[in-house]
Amino acid sequence: MNDVLAKHKRVNLHVEDTGGDGRPVVLVHDWPLTLDQWKLQVPSLRSAGYRVISYDRRGFGRSEKPSEGYSYDETAADLAALIVDMQLTNVSLVGFGMGAAEAVRAEVLLGGEGIRHLLLVSTLTPYMLRSDANPNGWLHSSEYVRMLQALHDDRGAFFTELMKAHHSVNGELKISLDQLEDLVRMCQTSDQTAAMRCLESVCRTDHRSELAAVGARVTILHGTEDAFAPVHNAAYGTRWAMHNGLNVDMKGAPHGVNISNANEFNEALLRLLPT
């Protein structure tokens, strides 16, 4: 494990790095989780010869929790700075949920330099909030307001219900109760300001122009039963906005596909990453 200082804003990011000479894979976790989201993937990637790097987003887990800096531009700049500070090249960026959009924006910020491949998992792009200007958005404003209020009023209950929803299909929980408890524990490490501001960013940020500017090869891996980010709106909409990329569907899988369908997901991950 290394602690990396994101120098552009002097934010201390908690980073875990398996080291070695393998090609680097940088894992970017979902909101409102931590790098521990990837614990079922790191051993497989390491065994396959990759150097695996994961980190806690600012405001979450063991990273510094400043009072500001939770727009996508800021959190993506943290990721770009981490790549530069660690002198990484030939990188595969694997972003999950919020992390998928951060991976896109970091690639654009870096002008593609050092980035070989983007793998977007359960992506929240291109733009969640539905409006007259964004009819393909899947989140209605009333539901957005309800989520903000619920997080404000009782974060424990909110995180529990969110993690259940992320890992269920048609109301049936697809993970164990111990796994659910572990996910809620990750959520509870977040600073409340960070959790609230990132929720606003997740729901209200339009990524369409950034998607169109990506130059790296892109693969979009998405569960067909993702209720938080429906596959047709999110995954297929993202490919359309980019005018390139490969869609890979995981049949019957929910949003939290890397845990609910871990074995299938790990096989897909190793198949889709460049060697």
N, C-alpha and C positions, 0 to 999 in steps of 0.2 A: 504493500500500500504506500502511496505517495500523497503528500498534500501539495497541490498546485495552486499558485497564486495567479488569478486572472488579472493581469497587470493593468488592463485598460480601465478597470474600476476598483482595483485592489480588493477584490472579493476572494476570500479563501474558499476554494472548492475542495471538498473531500473526494479524492480520486483513488480507485483501486486499479492496479496495473499488474497483470500476470507476468509481464516482462518477456524476455526471449527475443529471438531473431525472426519470428513469424510476422506475416503481414498484419498490420494493426486493424482491429475491428473496434470501433468506438460505439458503445451502447448508451443510448440517451433515453432515460426512463419517462414514463407517463406522469401526468398530473393525477392525483396528488401523492404519488409514491416516492420511492427512493431507488438507489442503485440496487438494493436488495431484490427488486422486482426481477432481476436477471439471474438469480442464483441457480435456477434450473438450466440455464443456457451456458454459463461461463465454463463449467467443466467440459461440456461437449466441444465448445469452440477451442478451448485450450488443448484438449486431446487431439483435435484435428490439426494442431500446429499453429494456430493463430495467436498473436499477442492481443489480449483482451483488456480493454480499458473502459471502465465505467466510472460515473461520478454522480454525486448528488447535486441537483440543481440548486442554485442560490435560494435560500429560504426553506430548504427541505433537508431532512436527514441530518448529516453531520457537517454540512456546509454552513458558511457564514449566513446570517439572517439579517440583512440590512433592511431598513425601513422603506426602501424604494428600489426600482430597477426591475420590475416584473412585467414589462411589456415584452412581446416576442423579440423586438429589436435588441433589447438588453440581454435577454437570456440566450439568444442565438449568438450575440457577440461574446458572451462567456464561453460558449462552445468553440467558436472560431479562435478565441485567444488561447484556449486550452490546447488546441491542435498546433498552433504556432509555438506556444511556450514549450511543448513537449517535443517539438521538431519532428512531427509525424508526417510521413509521406505515404502515398499509395494506400490511402485509408478507405475502408468501407465504413460508412456511417449507418448505423441501424437505429432508427428513431421510432419510438412507440407513442401513439396518441399525440399529446402535446410535443413530445420529443421528435416526432416525425416532421412537424412544421419547423421546429428549431433546426433540424438537420438540413432542411431545404434552405432556410435563410442563412445558415452558416456557410453552405456551399456557395451561395450567391455572394455573400460578404467576402469570401476568400477568392472569388473569381474562378472557382473550381480548382485552384492550385492545391495540390496534395490530396485531392479527393478523387477516388477511382469509381466509387459506386455508392448509391443511396438505396437503402432498403427501408421502405416506409411501412410500418406495421400498425394496423388499426388506426390509420391516420385520421386526423380531425380536419384536414384540409379538404376542399379549398376554402370553405367559409360556412360556418355552422349556422349563424343566425339568419332566419328567413325574413325576407322583406320584399317589397315590390322590386327593388333593385337586385335582389338575390333570391329568385323564386325557387332555386334548387337547394337552398338552405333547409336543414331538417329540424332546427330548433326554433320553436315559436317563442316570441318575446315573453309571453306569460310564464312559460316553463323556465326560461332564463331567470326571470325575477324570482320565481319560486325557489330555484336552486340557491341563489344568492341569499335569500332570507333564511332558508333552512340551514345553510352553512353558518350564517351569523348567529342563529338562535341556539343551535345544539350541534356542534361540530362532530361529536362522537356518534350521534344518531345519523347524521348526514353521511359520514364516512362509511358507516356500516351498511346503510342502504345503497350507497353508490357502489361499493365493492360487491355486494350481492347482485346488483343489476349488471355490473360489468362481467360477471362470471356465471350468469344464468342464461338458460334458453327456455323461453316460454314459461318462466317462473320456476324452473327447476335448476337448483344450484349445481354447477358442474365441477366444483372443487370441494375439498373437505372443510369441515368447520375449523380445524387447526390452521389450514391455509387462509381461510377467511380472517381469522383472528390475527394472523401474521400480517396480512395486507392492511387491516385497520390500524395495527401498530405502526406500520410505515407511515400511513397518512397522519397519524397523531404526532409524528416528529416535526410536522410542518409548523412554521410560524403562521399565526392566523392572518396577518396582513398578506403574507406571501400566498397563502391558500386562496384568499379572497381575490387578490389582484390577478393571480394566474387564472382563476375561473373567469374573470372578466375578459382577460386576453384570449383564452381558449374560445369563448363563445362569440366574441365581437370582432375578431381580427380577420380581415380579408387577405388571403394569401395568393390570390390569382396572379398578380403581376410577378411575384417571386417565383411561383411555379413555372411561369413561361420563360424565366431567365435561367433556369437550371441547365447546366451543360453536361453534367455527369450522367452516366447510365443509371437508370432508376428501375426498381422493382417495387411493386405495391402488393403487400401480403395482408389479406383481410378475411375475417370470418364472415360467412354468409348470414349468420344470425346475430350480428353485432347490432344491438338495439340502441347503443349510445351514438354510434356513427354508422348508419345504414350503408351497406356496401355499395349500392347503386349511387347514392348521393356523394359519399366520401371517396371511396376507392376509384370508382369509375369516373366520378366528377374530377378527381385529381388528375387522372390520366388525360382526360379531355383538356383540362386547363394547361397541361404540359405539352400536349401534342406529341407525346412520346411516352415510353415506359411500358412495362409489362405488368399486367394484372394477374395475380395468382390468388385464387379463392380457396379458403379452407372451409369445406362443406360442413355445415352444422355447428360452426364454432362461434362463441360469443366474442365480445370486445377483448376480454382478458385471455386471448388465445394461447399465449406463451405458458400459462399455468394450467388452464382447463384442458388443453390438448398438447401438453408439453412434449411428448414423444414425437408426435406428428410435426409439431412446430420445429423442433430441433432438427429433424430430418430435412424439412424444407429449408431451414436456415443454412445448413451445410451444403445443400444442393444449389442454392441460389447465390451464395457468396462466391466471388471470384477466388480462384486458388492462387 
